[in-house]
């Protein structure tokens, strides 16, 4: 089977670090789906604006060096992974997780459809529409997208079901503090706060003296975490 890239995702995250671990955790985080020229046909999106959520099928494209990942070498199947939700120290089956290190590096995300811009242009003024604007995605900038499907409530929603170890593991967002003078001119400060509150660190890190760096929206954000408080050190 040949899988074609139909679009690329545009996000404030140029790298993996800091991206929300699941779609919907940062509901105000904006992203754009920019189709490849072959698929820039408005007819392909006819009726999509009647849906509030869509499914994205995409590639974990940043897993470029399998020898240093939990998946191991390309010809080696690794049956267990260590999900962040369990602190990164407990193993579960790869098919009982949403780990990016899988036999086939495919991701599935439900995101909110904000709008469709049929007249979108790139930075040089060239038409690139239609472009689909979404909220709450967990994709890195430049992620290849292979398919888009509408989210249908009667078939896709199952309230009250068991969610395995996810249901039994408590998680609380961090309190994010910006010292006076830091971030006041940053236009997306509220979205940045939302993202940082999700704790971008590996779950097994707990060193209050350690400084972390995260690229977001063309800026480098430095921060430390002590207990349940994340303090931003600089935004450059």
VMD Tcl script that draws the C-alpha trace (Angstrom):
set ca {
  {0.00 0.00 0.00}
  {1.32 3.43 -0.91}
  {0.54 6.21 1.58}
  {0.69 9.74 0.23}
  {1.33 12.84 2.31}
  {-1.73 15.02 1.71}
  {-0.66 17.96 3.89}
  {1.85 19.26 6.42}
  {0.99 20.61 9.84}
  {2.11 24.11 10.90}
  {2.62 24.57 14.62}
  {4.46 26.88 17.07}
  {6.63 23.87 18.02}
  {9.68 23.35 15.75}
  {10.81 20.41 17.93}
  {9.26 17.61 19.98}
  {10.02 19.00 23.44}
  {7.05 20.78 24.99}
  {4.35 19.49 22.66}
  {1.26 18.40 24.63}
  {1.32 14.63 25.10}
  {-2.24 14.25 23.84}
  {-4.56 16.27 21.63}
  {-6.99 18.52 23.48}
  {-4.83 19.10 26.57}
  {-4.04 22.63 25.36}
  {-7.42 23.48 23.77}
  {-6.42 27.01 22.67}
  {-3.24 25.94 20.89}
  {-3.59 26.89 17.21}
  {-2.28 25.00 14.21}
  {-2.78 24.92 10.45}
  {-3.14 22.11 7.94}
  {-1.52 23.16 4.65}
  {-2.29 20.80 1.80}
  {0.17 19.66 -0.83}
  {-0.58 21.18 -4.28}
  {-2.14 17.96 -5.57}
  {-4.79 18.08 -2.82}
  {-5.61 21.82 -2.80}
  {-9.09 21.29 -4.11}
  {-12.01 22.95 -2.25}
  {-14.29 20.11 -3.33}
  {-12.29 17.71 -1.14}
  {-13.44 19.70 1.93}
  {-17.06 20.11 0.88}
  {-19.23 19.61 3.98}
  {-16.33 19.52 6.47}
  {-17.27 22.88 7.99}
  {-20.39 21.23 9.39}
  {-18.26 19.23 11.87}
  {-16.81 20.60 15.10}
  {-13.98 18.05 15.45}
  {-11.88 16.09 12.99}
  {-9.50 13.15 13.16}
  {-5.95 13.52 11.84}
  {-3.87 10.52 10.81}
  {-0.21 11.49 10.73}
  {3.40 10.34 11.07}
  {5.75 10.53 14.05}
  {8.24 12.02 11.61}
  {10.76 13.15 14.25}
  {11.59 9.51 15.10}
  {14.50 9.66 12.66}
  {17.10 7.70 14.64}
  {15.49 4.41 15.70}
  {18.74 3.08 17.17}
  {18.39 5.58 20.03}
  {14.65 5.09 20.63}
  {12.70 2.48 22.51}
  {11.61 0.94 19.22}
  {15.21 -0.10 18.53}
  {16.50 -0.98 15.09}
  {14.02 -0.92 12.16}
  {13.91 -4.74 11.96}
  {13.34 -5.23 15.68}
  {9.93 -5.28 17.36}
  {9.87 -3.90 20.89}
  {6.68 -5.18 22.59}
  {6.74 -2.84 25.62}
  {7.16 0.89 26.20}
  {7.30 3.23 29.21}
  {4.45 5.76 29.04}
  {4.99 9.19 30.66}
  {1.68 8.84 32.47}
  {3.27 6.12 34.62}
  {6.37 8.19 35.33}
  {8.45 6.75 32.50}
  {9.59 3.82 34.68}
  {6.77 1.26 34.27}
  {6.44 -0.82 31.12}
  {3.17 -1.66 29.36}
  {2.45 -3.24 26.00}
  {3.06 -1.00 23.02}
  {-0.50 -1.66 21.83}
  {-1.82 -0.61 25.26}
  {-0.15 2.80 24.91}
  {-0.04 5.86 22.71}
  {3.75 5.86 22.57}
  {5.27 7.28 19.38}
  {7.69 4.33 19.23}
  {5.54 1.81 17.37}
  {5.99 -0.79 14.61}
  {4.45 1.77 12.24}
  {5.00 5.39 13.37}
  {1.40 6.52 12.86}
  {-0.38 9.03 15.10}
  {-4.11 9.64 15.55}
  {-5.43 12.93 16.97}
  {-8.87 14.43 17.46}
  {-8.67 18.22 17.06}
  {-11.19 21.03 17.00}
  {-11.98 22.55 13.61}
  {-11.73 26.32 13.97}
  {-12.14 27.47 10.36}
  {-11.29 26.78 6.73}
  {-9.46 29.54 4.86}
  {-10.10 29.05 1.15}
  {-8.16 32.21 0.24}
  {-5.03 31.52 2.32}
  {-1.66 32.73 1.02}
  {1.91 31.99 2.04}
  {4.45 34.59 3.19}
  {5.22 35.46 -0.45}
  {1.56 36.05 -1.27}
  {1.12 32.84 -3.26}
  {-2.24 31.04 -2.87}
  {-2.06 27.89 -0.72}
  {-5.74 27.51 0.17}
  {-7.76 25.86 1.31}
  {-6.01 25.79 4.71}
  {-7.69 24.13 7.71}
  {-7.22 25.95 11.02}
  {-7.50 23.74 14.11}
  {-7.22 23.97 17.90}
  {-5.69 21.64 20.47}
  {-3.39 19.57 18.25}
  {-0.38 17.64 19.57}
  {1.67 17.81 16.36}
  {5.10 19.28 15.67}
  {5.65 21.83 12.93}
  {6.21 20.06 9.61}
  {4.42 16.84 10.59}
  {3.17 14.93 7.52}
  {-0.59 14.31 7.51}
  {-1.93 11.27 5.66}
  {-5.68 11.62 6.11}
  {-8.46 13.72 7.63}
  {-11.78 12.29 8.76}
  {-14.75 13.94 10.50}
  {-15.32 13.20 14.18}
  {-18.83 11.76 14.59}
  {-20.23 11.88 18.12}
  {-22.60 8.88 17.93}
  {-19.80 6.55 16.80}
  {-16.62 8.11 18.21}
  {-17.69 9.09 21.73}
  {-17.96 6.55 24.55}
  {-18.52 8.43 27.85}
  {-17.79 6.64 31.11}
  {-15.70 3.80 29.68}
  {-12.63 2.29 31.37}
  {-9.31 3.82 30.30}
  {-6.84 1.39 31.85}
  {-3.87 2.89 33.70}
  {-4.86 6.38 32.46}
  {-7.96 6.33 34.66}
  {-6.04 5.27 37.77}
  {-3.15 7.74 37.49}
  {-3.82 11.21 38.85}
  {-2.30 14.23 37.17}
  {-2.47 17.89 38.14}
  {-1.34 20.85 36.01}
  {1.55 22.99 37.19}
  {1.20 26.54 38.42}
  {3.08 28.77 35.95}
  {4.76 31.97 37.13}
  {6.17 34.73 34.95}
  {8.46 37.15 36.85}
  {7.81 40.84 36.22}
  {9.06 41.94 32.81}
  {9.21 38.46 31.28}
  {6.74 37.65 28.55}
  {4.76 40.90 28.73}
  {5.34 41.59 25.02}
  {4.83 37.98 23.92}
  {1.51 37.86 21.98}
  {0.66 34.23 22.81}
  {1.41 34.40 26.53}
  {-1.88 32.75 27.55}
  {-1.35 29.81 25.20}
  {2.26 29.48 26.38}
  {1.03 29.37 29.98}
  {-1.45 26.65 29.01}
  {1.28 24.58 27.37}
  {3.77 24.98 30.23}
  {1.16 23.99 32.81}
  {1.13 20.52 31.20}
  {4.75 20.01 32.40}
  {6.92 19.50 29.28}
  {9.61 17.64 31.25}
  {10.07 13.86 31.12}
  {7.96 12.55 34.00}
  {10.95 10.97 35.75}
  {12.76 14.35 36.01}
  {12.45 16.02 39.41}
  {15.45 18.31 39.85}
  {14.46 21.86 40.94}
  {17.92 23.19 40.00}
  {17.75 21.95 36.42}
  {17.02 24.51 33.70}
  {15.00 23.52 30.64}
  {14.66 25.12 27.21}
  {11.72 24.92 24.84}
  {11.16 26.49 21.43}
  {7.70 27.96 20.97}
  {6.40 30.40 18.37}
  {9.87 31.48 17.26}
  {11.05 32.12 20.85}
  {13.30 30.19 23.21}
  {11.62 29.72 26.59}
  {13.78 28.83 29.61}
  {12.24 27.56 32.84}
  {12.68 25.60 36.07}
  {10.23 23.47 38.03}
  {10.09 23.10 41.79}
  {7.28 20.99 43.20}
  {4.10 22.03 41.40}
  {5.39 25.48 40.36}
  {7.01 26.20 37.00}
  {8.92 29.48 36.86}
  {9.77 31.03 33.51}
  {13.34 32.38 33.51}
  {13.47 34.04 30.10}
  {11.76 34.33 26.72}
  {14.11 35.30 23.88}
}
mol new
graphics top color blue
foreach p $ca { graphics top sphere $p radius 0.5 }
foreach p [lrange $ca 0 end-1] q [lrange $ca 1 end] { graphics top cylinder $p $q radius 0.2 }
display resetview
